[in-house]
Amino acid sequence: MKKFNYEEIMAATNGFSLDLLIGKGSHGRVYKAVLAGRKGGAAAVAVKTPSDAAEPSKLENEIQILSSFRSRHIVNLVGVSITPAGGKQLLVMEYMPNGSLQHLLHSSPEPPSWRRRAAAAVEVARALLALHRSSPPIVHRDVKSANILFDRRWRARLADFSLAAVVDGRPDLPAAGTMGYLDPGYGGPGRVGPAVDVFSFGVVLLELVSGRRAIDVTREPAAVVEWAVPRIAGGRWAAAAVRDRRVELEEEMEGVVEKMMAVAARCVAAEDWQRPRMEEVVAELERALEGVRRPVFSAPVGRMVIGRWVRGWKRLSARRVTTAATKIVCQGHLMDGDGQADERS
């Protein structure tokens, strides 16, 4: 694990400037920083600073978990730094430039497409599978849309391991998590296991499908689980009422969304033994996505590329060609990688 000089962190965050603040909560704040890398390069990272009220044990727990476990499906630890006054530890994490699933679903002016929702579901399921398969197994204990972040390629990653725990030989772990996502049967020591993450993941699936928050006090019932599960159990037409109507559902995604609903209903089952393991969840979601066509480019990029091609063709067609040789040269014009005419004459 890399140790960063505190002065280096101060300079990279401009003295922890509010302009570089990208997240905050009861446990602390997160800042964007750009650190010098090897060979003269630079890399963006996220620096997590604990609040005065934050329990040191949670930060130490997060460092311990992340220093022993890495995966392309989680937000990994890059290193740590220590403040000169008080000796507090700062976490240097991978930087996720595209925000959280919570923001994308509930605050973005353009709700995510069904393909992006399904892809995020699979990626988070893979993250939990990797945790549960680790030796010894790890449970996250705080799976929620706010803790699912997107990297520069829009891949969903699981973040915030302050409540994560190694469950092997730990029957004394108390309940922990966020209301709305927390397993209602998770009432005391001895109940902590992968099934608590499965329940929370089921809530995230319902959030993805419906566009509703896990808890919305302006609605009745307030909990998305209580609202959605009876409708899903009511058959195809009743389940259709659960679907987020802000986004048009393509025909080829109908089966995928139905599978997401069915898996979600099983994940939030009242009893641990009724819930699927993450191996099953990953397999079912991946199978549902098989054969779904992926667009070559998104609509905005597609319009830009096609527009450039048309403009280039019009310019080419407008040229007056007077000789056969000129005609040959003109016909030899190519499109470069940006869709612009490549002048080879």
Buried (B, 14 or more C-beta within 10 A) or exposed (E): EEEBEBEBBBBBBEEBEEEBBBBEEEBBBBBBBBBEEEEEEEEBBBBBBBEEEBEEEBBEBBBEBBEEBEBEBBBBBBBBBBBEEEEBBBBBBBBBBBBBBBBBBBEEEEBBBBBBBBBBBBBBBBBBBBBBEBEEBBBBBBBBBBBBBBBEEBBBBBBBBBBBBBBEEBEEBEBBBBEBBBBEEBEEEEBBBBBBBBBBBBBBBBBBBBBBBBBBEEEEEBBBBEBBBEBBEEEEEEBBEBBBEEBEBBEEBBEBBBBBBBBBBBBBBEEBEEBBBBEBBBBBBEEBBEEBEEEEEEEEEEEBBEEBBEEBEEEEEEEEEEEEEEEEBBEEBEBEEEBBBEEEE
